[in-house]
């Protein structure tokens, strides 16, 4: 199955941008806990940051649809993200070591206010840049094809591999700067690498965009509304009843996706704490950097994506409906947390368990992600009214904003030694009870979506 060359330019651009983002994310909570915040406060900041990362695409999609077009939005967003990574580098360059007291509080005698404000400035620029970048590059993938082209699902799966190759390489390379030494300034080199990669990516996109980002007929895509060829201009006509129904389907599915990402995004918070504190990561005297655990999901995704793509095609008429695939993704996510919950049952705080438990969790999670995420992007591309394509992609990412905020809140329930935490009157005192939250949440959402599949399928027709 052949694809336009533009797909591979977008693949490489997204891969580089995801390298930048995941390289920074792999170090972020470790950096904050090293000198700036307690574990609970770092979880709150992480959840707020990642939720804003997925909230601003709603604005970025609107700007692209109405004023700038996809290309200018992507380039502007990339420049903002490069500035953000540079500010993170400067923050880690001026930071001073501080001490955690026995109760987990930070020693306030060390003045790291400059590092703190530089970090918040960097995170703000990353939020702004991602908002302009993210909905537009995914929209351009769909624009390379005719509206009903059967290659779209395959194209988004290939594009999604770019996301995960970037996510795979980033923690490996940036994590090299995590090191064994105690000064938190060591993280600055990882942030600098992320800055360099996104800068080179934007240069490549700017040089090659006009050559490869074209329709099958040779028309340029991603231009501002006033510069589009007549054949690509979307008539300014009112939405019809079918358009409204299709947008409603997107919104309904986005609500269910919240439950998936709220559990999945624990990789950057509670699962990072678990990998750092309660996973045996020593091999023949060498201790694996904690941030490298975040390469596991990406590695499994890259390996499994071609397998899942082949599997869906081989199933022929027995292939599940896209909505059923989303439900399968939620149920697999639930299974992944059930596996690790069993693995840590009756394990005391501070006791380290085999690396196989968290590895199994990430393997099953990626089967779930590949059943849900690229299929969801393809559905949004297929169901969106053409003149609101980027805006609807932004709405789809809005669900990730909510889920990332929830992920940060749920991560504050991570049980620390001697502490009992509460969720809706239920005590959370150990890892087994903590992981069961995600088992129940994901399973309930998956089963409900399966039950709603028949009426949603009728609405999509």
BELFEN-V827136 format. One line per field, one symbol per residue. ss: DSSP state (h for helix, s for strand, l for the rest). psi: psi as a letter, one per 30 degrees, with the letter a starting at -180 (. if undefined). A space follows every 50 residues. Layout:
ss: ???
psi: ???
This chain:
ss: llllhhhhhhhhhhhhhhhhhhhhhhhhhhhhhhhlllhhhhhhhhhhhh hhhhhlhhhhhhhhhhhhhhhhhhhhhhhhhhhhhhhhhhhhhhllllls lllllsllllllhhhhhhhhhhhhhhhhhhhhhhhhhhhhhhhlllllll lhhhhhhhhhhhhhhhhhhhhhhhhhhllllllhhhhhhhhhhhhhhhhh hhhhhhhhhhhhlslllllsllllhhhllhhhllllllllhhhhhhhhhh hhhhhhhhhhhhhhhhhhlhhhhhhhhhsllssllssllhhhhhhhhhhh hhhhhhhhhhhhhhlhhhlllhhhhhhhhhhhhhhhhhhhhhhhllllll llslhhhhhhhhhhhhhhhhhhhhhhhhhhhhhllhhhhhhhhhhhhhhh hhhhhhhhhhhlllllllllsssllsssllhhhhhhhhhhhhhhhhhhhh hhhhhhhhhhl
psi: jllkffefeeeeeeeeeeeeefeeeffeeeeefefelleeeeeeeeeeef eeefeffeeeeeeeeedfleeeeeeeeeeeeeeeeeeeeeefffkkklkk legflkjffkjheeeeeeeeeeeeeeeeeeeeeefeeeefeeffllegkf feeeeeeeefeeefeefeeeeeeeffgeaflfkffffeeeeeeeeeeeee eeeeeeefefefillffgkklgllefgkleffkkkilkkleeeeeeeeee eeeeeefeeefeeegfefcefeeeeeegkjgkjhfkkkkefffffeeeee eeefeeeeeeeeeffbfgklkeeeeeeeeeeeeeeefeefeefgkgklkf kklkffefeeeeeeeeeeeffeeeeeeeeeeefkkefgeeeeeeeefeee eeeeeeeeeefffkklkgkklkjhfkkjfleeeeffefeeeeeeeeeeee efeeeeeeff.
